[in-house]
């Protein structure tokens, strides 16, 4: 009770002081900063400045509609949608989602909290993608039990359990959380903080965390060069990616700053080391060019990503096996095409190859030649939305 009374007293005192200042100010312009100096005759002289008072924003919100997420060269939604719908991998996916980004400007100058929510607007339901008779989603094909029952007339399995199952492949939400502290020095700007990602999507749900340290050079300010390193400290997926480091370099410039029409070209590149603890591959993950147009609060973004080292994106190592034979060559720039693995037509081709009177190596070569496609080398993403400060 004592704390409440004290708080009310302070608020009342502050309001009275503010009211008194308003009366004393009279007809002074509220948009100007005024200072008082003394002349030689000791008469006060009011000096007016035309500099407007700085506006403080509590948070910035950005929302946009996009067809895919490019996360360090990875197609988060596009390739997942190809698995779900049995489509070939594409450069321009149609996995449309709504992204909401909020930057909270905390009371301590330079301290920011960023929260991003990516929410698919369609294809959220699960779907039977392998078209197999199985006891569990993603299980082995057991159609031979049906054939045996038809031939013998004896039902030795539970038809309620052995049937086509929907895989856990509906489009799910992805969340990003970032906490940063930025400060300026004579040598340039520095950033430290943490980055978190929560993925609710197939093939596995996981959350990982990274330490972040960044540097913005004071040289070539027109290009605003930045370099940021992300060090993984979490141990998801049984430590498969624990301890890896991703480094990104960025160049950008804002034309017509603070005008109604603004243009921001951005060029960035990432380097991954290593990709995981099994393959232990290092390389440039992506080279991404972005062009953002602002019309007041309205924005349009064009994004193009080039992936020079395709062995970092071999989906036969990131998703459960979907082909007749595993991709045994991670260096050939190919992966299994989801559209060539299920259905009557594909099964007929694969069975014909498997039953042919040829060497096993020839069968595997023919199978891979039929069911594989080149890994997508370029990804294109469109953003349409708005940005506002409060």
C-alpha positions as CSV (number, residue, x, y, z in Angstrom):
1,X,0.0,0.0,0.0
2,X,2.9,2.3,0.8
3,X,4.4,1.8,-2.7
4,X,1.0,2.5,-4.4
5,X,0.5,5.8,-2.4
6,X,4.1,6.8,-3.2
7,X,3.6,6.1,-6.9
8,X,0.4,8.1,-7.0
9,X,2.1,11.0,-5.3
10,X,4.9,11.0,-7.8
11,X,2.5,10.9,-10.8
12,X,0.5,13.8,-9.4
13,X,3.6,15.8,-8.8
14,X,4.8,15.2,-12.3
15,X,1.5,16.2,-13.8
16,X,1.5,19.4,-11.8
17,X,5.0,20.2,-13.0
18,X,4.0,19.6,-16.6
19,X,1.0,21.8,-16.3
20,X,3.1,24.6,-14.7
21,X,5.6,24.4,-17.5
22,X,2.8,24.6,-20.1
23,X,1.5,27.8,-18.6
24,X,4.9,29.4,-18.4
25,X,5.7,28.5,-22.0
26,X,2.7,30.6,-23.3
27,X,2.8,30.9,-27.0
28,X,6.2,29.3,-27.5
29,X,6.5,26.9,-30.5
30,X,6.5,23.4,-29.2
31,X,8.3,22.1,-32.3
32,X,11.4,24.2,-31.6
33,X,14.2,23.8,-29.1
34,X,14.7,27.0,-27.1
35,X,17.8,27.9,-25.0
36,X,18.3,30.9,-22.6
37,X,21.5,33.0,-22.6
38,X,22.5,36.2,-20.9
39,X,23.8,39.3,-22.7
40,X,26.1,42.0,-21.2
41,X,23.1,43.9,-19.8
42,X,22.0,40.8,-17.9
43,X,18.7,40.7,-19.8
44,X,17.7,37.1,-20.8
45,X,17.7,36.4,-24.5
46,X,15.7,33.6,-26.1
47,X,17.6,31.7,-28.9
48,X,15.4,29.6,-31.1
49,X,16.5,26.6,-33.0
50,X,14.7,25.2,-36.1
51,X,15.9,21.7,-35.3
52,X,12.8,19.5,-34.6
53,X,12.7,17.4,-31.5
54,X,13.7,13.8,-32.0
55,X,10.8,11.4,-32.2
56,X,11.2,8.2,-30.2
57,X,9.6,5.0,-31.4
58,X,8.8,2.1,-29.1
59,X,8.6,-0.5,-31.8
60,X,8.6,-1.1,-35.6
61,X,6.3,-3.6,-37.3
62,X,6.7,-5.1,-40.7
63,X,4.3,-7.5,-42.4
64,X,4.6,-9.1,-45.8
65,X,3.2,-11.8,-48.0
66,X,5.8,-14.0,-49.6
67,X,6.2,-17.3,-51.6
68,X,9.1,-18.8,-49.7
69,X,11.7,-18.3,-46.9
70,X,15.4,-18.1,-47.8
71,X,17.3,-18.9,-44.6
72,X,21.0,-18.8,-45.4
73,X,20.3,-20.4,-48.8
74,X,17.8,-22.9,-47.6
75,X,14.3,-23.0,-49.1
76,X,12.4,-23.5,-45.9
77,X,8.8,-23.7,-47.3
78,X,9.4,-24.3,-51.0
79,X,11.2,-27.7,-50.8
80,X,8.9,-28.9,-48.0
81,X,5.9,-28.2,-50.2
82,X,7.5,-30.2,-53.0
83,X,7.7,-33.2,-50.7
84,X,4.1,-32.7,-49.6
85,X,2.6,-32.4,-53.0
86,X,5.0,-34.7,-54.9
87,X,6.2,-31.9,-57.1
88,X,9.7,-31.3,-58.6
89,X,11.8,-28.8,-56.8
90,X,11.4,-25.3,-58.3
91,X,13.2,-22.0,-58.3
92,X,10.0,-20.1,-57.6
93,X,7.9,-21.9,-55.0
94,X,4.3,-21.2,-54.3
95,X,4.3,-21.8,-50.5
96,X,2.6,-18.5,-49.7
97,X,2.8,-17.4,-46.1
98,X,2.4,-14.2,-43.9
99,X,5.5,-13.0,-42.1
100,X,5.1,-10.6,-39.1
101,X,8.2,-8.9,-37.8
102,X,8.3,-6.7,-34.7
103,X,11.4,-4.8,-33.5
104,X,11.1,-3.7,-29.9
105,X,13.3,-0.7,-29.0
106,X,14.1,-1.3,-25.4
107,X,14.8,1.5,-22.8
108,X,18.5,1.0,-23.0
109,X,19.8,2.7,-26.1
110,X,21.1,0.2,-28.6
111,X,19.2,-2.8,-27.0
112,X,16.7,-4.4,-29.4
113,X,14.4,-7.4,-29.3
114,X,13.2,-8.8,-32.7
115,X,10.4,-11.3,-33.0
116,X,9.4,-12.9,-36.3
117,X,6.4,-15.2,-37.0
118,X,6.0,-17.0,-40.3
119,X,2.6,-18.5,-40.8
120,X,1.6,-20.5,-43.9
121,X,-1.8,-19.5,-45.2
122,X,-2.5,-22.7,-47.1
123,X,-1.4,-26.4,-47.4
124,X,-1.4,-26.7,-43.6
125,X,-3.2,-30.1,-43.6
126,X,-1.3,-33.4,-43.7
127,X,-1.3,-35.4,-46.9
128,X,-0.5,-38.9,-48.0
129,X,2.6,-38.3,-50.1
130,X,4.1,-41.8,-50.5
131,X,0.8,-43.6,-51.5
132,X,1.9,-46.7,-49.7
133,X,-0.1,-49.3,-47.6
134,X,1.6,-49.1,-44.3
135,X,0.9,-49.4,-40.5
136,X,2.3,-46.0,-39.6
137,X,2.9,-42.7,-41.5
138,X,6.2,-43.0,-43.4
139,X,6.4,-46.7,-42.8
140,X,7.5,-49.5,-45.2
141,X,5.3,-50.6,-48.1
142,X,3.3,-53.7,-47.1
143,X,0.9,-54.1,-50.1
144,X,2.2,-57.7,-50.4
145,X,0.0,-58.6,-47.4
146,X,-3.1,-57.5,-49.4
147,X,-2.0,-59.6,-52.4
148,X,-1.4,-62.6,-50.2
149,X,-4.8,-62.3,-48.5
150,X,-6.5,-62.1,-52.0
151,X,-4.7,-65.2,-53.2
152,X,-5.2,-67.3,-50.0
153,X,-8.5,-65.9,-48.8
154,X,-7.0,-65.5,-45.3
155,X,-6.9,-62.1,-43.7
156,X,-3.9,-62.2,-41.4
157,X,-3.6,-58.4,-40.7
158,X,-5.7,-55.6,-39.3
159,X,-7.1,-53.6,-42.3
160,X,-7.8,-50.7,-40.0
161,X,-4.1,-50.3,-39.3
162,X,-2.6,-51.4,-42.7
163,X,-3.8,-48.7,-45.0
164,X,-2.6,-45.4,-46.6
165,X,-1.6,-42.9,-43.9
166,X,-1.2,-39.2,-44.1
167,X,2.4,-38.1,-43.4
168,X,3.1,-35.3,-40.9
169,X,3.8,-32.9,-43.8
170,X,1.4,-30.0,-43.4
171,X,2.9,-26.6,-43.6
172,X,3.7,-25.3,-40.1
173,X,4.8,-22.1,-38.4
174,X,8.4,-21.0,-38.1
175,X,9.5,-18.4,-35.4
176,X,12.6,-16.4,-35.1
177,X,13.7,-14.5,-31.9
178,X,16.7,-12.1,-31.7
179,X,18.1,-10.1,-28.9
180,X,20.9,-7.6,-29.8
181,X,22.9,-4.8,-28.3
182,X,24.5,-2.3,-30.8
183,X,27.0,0.3,-29.9
184,X,29.3,2.7,-31.7
185,X,33.0,3.2,-31.3
186,X,35.7,5.1,-33.2
187,X,36.6,1.9,-35.0
188,X,33.0,1.2,-36.1
189,X,29.8,-0.3,-34.9
190,X,29.6,-3.6,-32.9
191,X,26.7,-6.0,-32.2
192,X,26.4,-8.8,-29.7
193,X,23.4,-11.0,-28.9
194,X,21.6,-14.2,-29.4
195,X,19.5,-15.7,-32.2
196,X,16.8,-18.4,-31.8
197,X,14.8,-20.4,-34.4
198,X,11.8,-22.6,-33.6
199,X,10.7,-24.8,-36.5
200,X,7.4,-26.8,-36.3
201,X,7.9,-28.4,-39.6
202,X,8.6,-32.0,-40.9
203,X,10.9,-33.9,-40.8
204,X,11.6,-32.8,-37.3
205,X,10.5,-30.1,-34.9
206,X,13.4,-28.4,-33.3
207,X,14.7,-25.2,-31.7
208,X,18.3,-24.0,-32.0
209,X,20.2,-21.1,-30.6
210,X,23.3,-19.2,-31.6
211,X,25.6,-16.6,-30.2
212,X,26.0,-13.6,-32.4
213,X,28.8,-11.1,-32.9
214,X,28.9,-8.5,-35.7
215,X,30.9,-5.5,-36.9
216,X,30.0,-2.6,-39.1
217,X,32.9,-0.8,-40.7
218,X,33.3,2.9,-40.5
219,X,35.0,2.8,-43.9
220,X,32.9,3.0,-47.1
221,X,29.8,4.2,-45.2
222,X,28.0,4.6,-48.5
223,X,27.8,0.8,-48.7
224,X,27.4,0.1,-45.0
225,X,29.6,-3.0,-44.9
226,X,28.7,-5.4,-42.2
227,X,30.0,-8.9,-41.2
228,X,28.2,-11.1,-38.6
229,X,29.1,-14.5,-37.2
230,X,26.6,-16.9,-35.8
231,X,28.0,-19.7,-33.5
232,X,25.6,-22.6,-32.8
233,X,25.6,-23.5,-29.1
234,X,22.5,-25.8,-29.0
235,X,22.5,-29.5,-29.6
236,X,19.4,-30.3,-31.6
237,X,19.2,-33.4,-33.9
238,X,21.5,-35.4,-31.5
239,X,24.2,-32.8,-32.0
240,X,24.3,-33.1,-35.8
241,X,24.8,-29.4,-36.3
242,X,26.2,-28.5,-32.9
243,X,29.2,-26.1,-33.0
244,X,28.9,-25.0,-36.6
245,X,29.5,-21.4,-37.6
246,X,27.7,-19.3,-40.2
247,X,29.2,-16.0,-41.3
248,X,27.4,-13.4,-43.4
249,X,28.7,-10.3,-45.1
250,X,26.3,-7.5,-46.2
251,X,26.5,-4.4,-48.3
252,X,23.5,-2.1,-48.6
253,X,22.5,1.5,-49.2
254,X,19.3,3.4,-48.9
255,X,18.5,5.9,-51.7
256,X,16.1,8.8,-51.0
257,X,16.3,8.3,-47.3
258,X,13.3,9.6,-45.3
259,X,11.4,10.3,-48.6
260,X,8.1,8.9,-49.6
261,X,9.8,6.8,-52.3
262,X,12.9,4.9,-51.2
263,X,15.0,2.1,-52.7
264,X,17.3,-0.2,-50.8
265,X,19.6,-2.6,-52.8
266,X,21.2,-5.3,-50.6
267,X,23.9,-7.7,-51.5
268,X,24.9,-10.4,-49.0
269,X,26.8,-13.7,-48.9
270,X,27.1,-16.5,-46.3
271,X,29.8,-19.0,-45.5
272,X,29.0,-22.3,-43.7
273,X,31.5,-24.3,-41.7
274,X,30.7,-27.1,-41.5
275,X,27.3,-28.1,-42.8
276,X,27.0,-30.9,-40.2
277,X,29.1,-33.2,-38.1
278,X,28.8,-36.1,-40.6
279,X,29.5,-34.6,-44.1
280,X,31.7,-31.9,-42.6
281,X,31.5,-29.8,-45.7
282,X,32.5,-26.1,-45.8
283,X,31.6,-23.6,-48.4
284,X,29.7,-20.5,-49.6
285,X,26.1,-21.2,-48.7
286,X,24.5,-18.5,-50.8
287,X,25.0,-15.2,-52.6
288,X,21.7,-13.2,-52.3
289,X,20.7,-10.0,-54.0
290,X,17.7,-8.0,-52.7
291,X,15.9,-5.0,-54.0
292,X,13.4,-3.3,-51.8
293,X,11.0,-0.5,-52.9
294,X,9.2,1.6,-50.3
295,X,6.2,3.8,-51.2
296,X,5.5,5.4,-47.8
297,X,4.6,2.4,-45.6
298,X,4.0,0.1,-48.5
299,X,6.9,-2.2,-49.6
300,X,7.8,-4.6,-52.5
301,X,10.8,-6.8,-52.3
302,X,12.6,-8.8,-55.0
303,X,15.0,-11.5,-53.9
304,X,17.3,-13.7,-55.8
305,X,19.6,-16.4,-54.2
306,X,22.4,-18.3,-55.9
307,X,23.7,-21.4,-54.3
308,X,27.2,-22.1,-55.6
309,X,27.9,-25.3,-53.5
310,X,25.1,-27.6,-54.1
311,X,26.4,-30.4,-51.8
312,X,25.2,-28.3,-48.9
313,X,21.6,-28.7,-50.1
314,X,21.4,-32.4,-51.0
315,X,17.9,-33.2,-49.7
316,X,18.6,-36.9,-49.5
317,X,20.6,-36.0,-46.4
318,X,18.1,-33.5,-44.9
319,X,14.8,-35.4,-45.5
320,X,13.8,-39.1,-45.1
321,X,14.7,-41.3,-48.1
322,X,12.0,-41.1,-50.7
323,X,13.6,-42.9,-53.7
324,X,14.0,-46.4,-54.9
325,X,17.7,-46.2,-54.1
326,X,19.5,-43.7,-51.9
327,X,21.6,-41.0,-53.5
328,X,25.0,-42.4,-53.1
329,X,26.9,-39.5,-54.7
330,X,26.7,-36.2,-52.7
331,X,28.9,-34.5,-55.3
332,X,26.9,-34.9,-58.4
333,X,24.6,-32.0,-57.8
334,X,21.5,-34.1,-58.0
335,X,18.8,-35.2,-55.5
336,X,15.6,-37.4,-55.7
337,X,12.7,-35.7,-57.5
338,X,9.6,-36.0,-55.3
339,X,7.4,-36.3,-58.4
340,X,9.2,-39.6,-59.5
341,X,8.8,-41.7,-56.3
342,X,5.1,-42.5,-55.7
343,X,2.1,-43.5,-57.7
344,X,1.2,-46.2,-60.1
345,X,3.2,-44.9,-63.1
346,X,6.4,-44.4,-61.1
347,X,6.0,-47.8,-59.4
348,X,5.6,-49.5,-62.7
349,X,8.8,-48.0,-64.0
350,X,10.8,-48.7,-60.9
351,X,9.5,-52.3,-60.7
352,X,10.3,-52.9,-64.3
353,X,13.9,-51.7,-63.7
354,X,14.2,-53.8,-60.5
355,X,12.9,-57.0,-62.2
356,X,15.1,-56.7,-65.3
357,X,17.8,-59.2,-66.0
358,X,20.7,-56.8,-65.7
359,X,23.6,-56.3,-63.2
360,X,22.6,-54.7,-59.9
361,X,24.8,-51.7,-60.6
362,X,23.0,-51.1,-63.9
363,X,19.7,-51.3,-62.1
364,X,20.8,-48.7,-59.5
365,X,22.1,-46.4,-62.3
366,X,18.8,-46.7,-64.3
367,X,16.8,-46.0,-61.1
368,X,18.8,-42.9,-60.2
369,X,18.7,-41.7,-63.7
370,X,14.9,-41.9,-63.7
371,X,14.1,-40.5,-60.3
372,X,16.7,-37.8,-59.7
373,X,16.8,-34.1,-60.7
374,X,19.4,-31.4,-60.5
375,X,19.4,-29.5,-57.2
376,X,17.9,-26.1,-57.6
377,X,20.7,-23.6,-58.0
378,X,18.7,-20.3,-57.9
379,X,15.8,-19.3,-55.7
380,X,13.5,-16.3,-56.3
381,X,11.3,-14.8,-53.7
382,X,8.7,-12.0,-53.8
383,X,7.7,-9.9,-50.8
384,X,4.6,-7.6,-50.7
385,X,3.7,-5.8,-47.5
386,X,4.1,-2.7,-45.3
387,X,6.3,-1.3,-42.5
388,X,5.3,1.2,-39.8
389,X,6.8,2.7,-36.6
390,X,4.9,3.4,-33.4
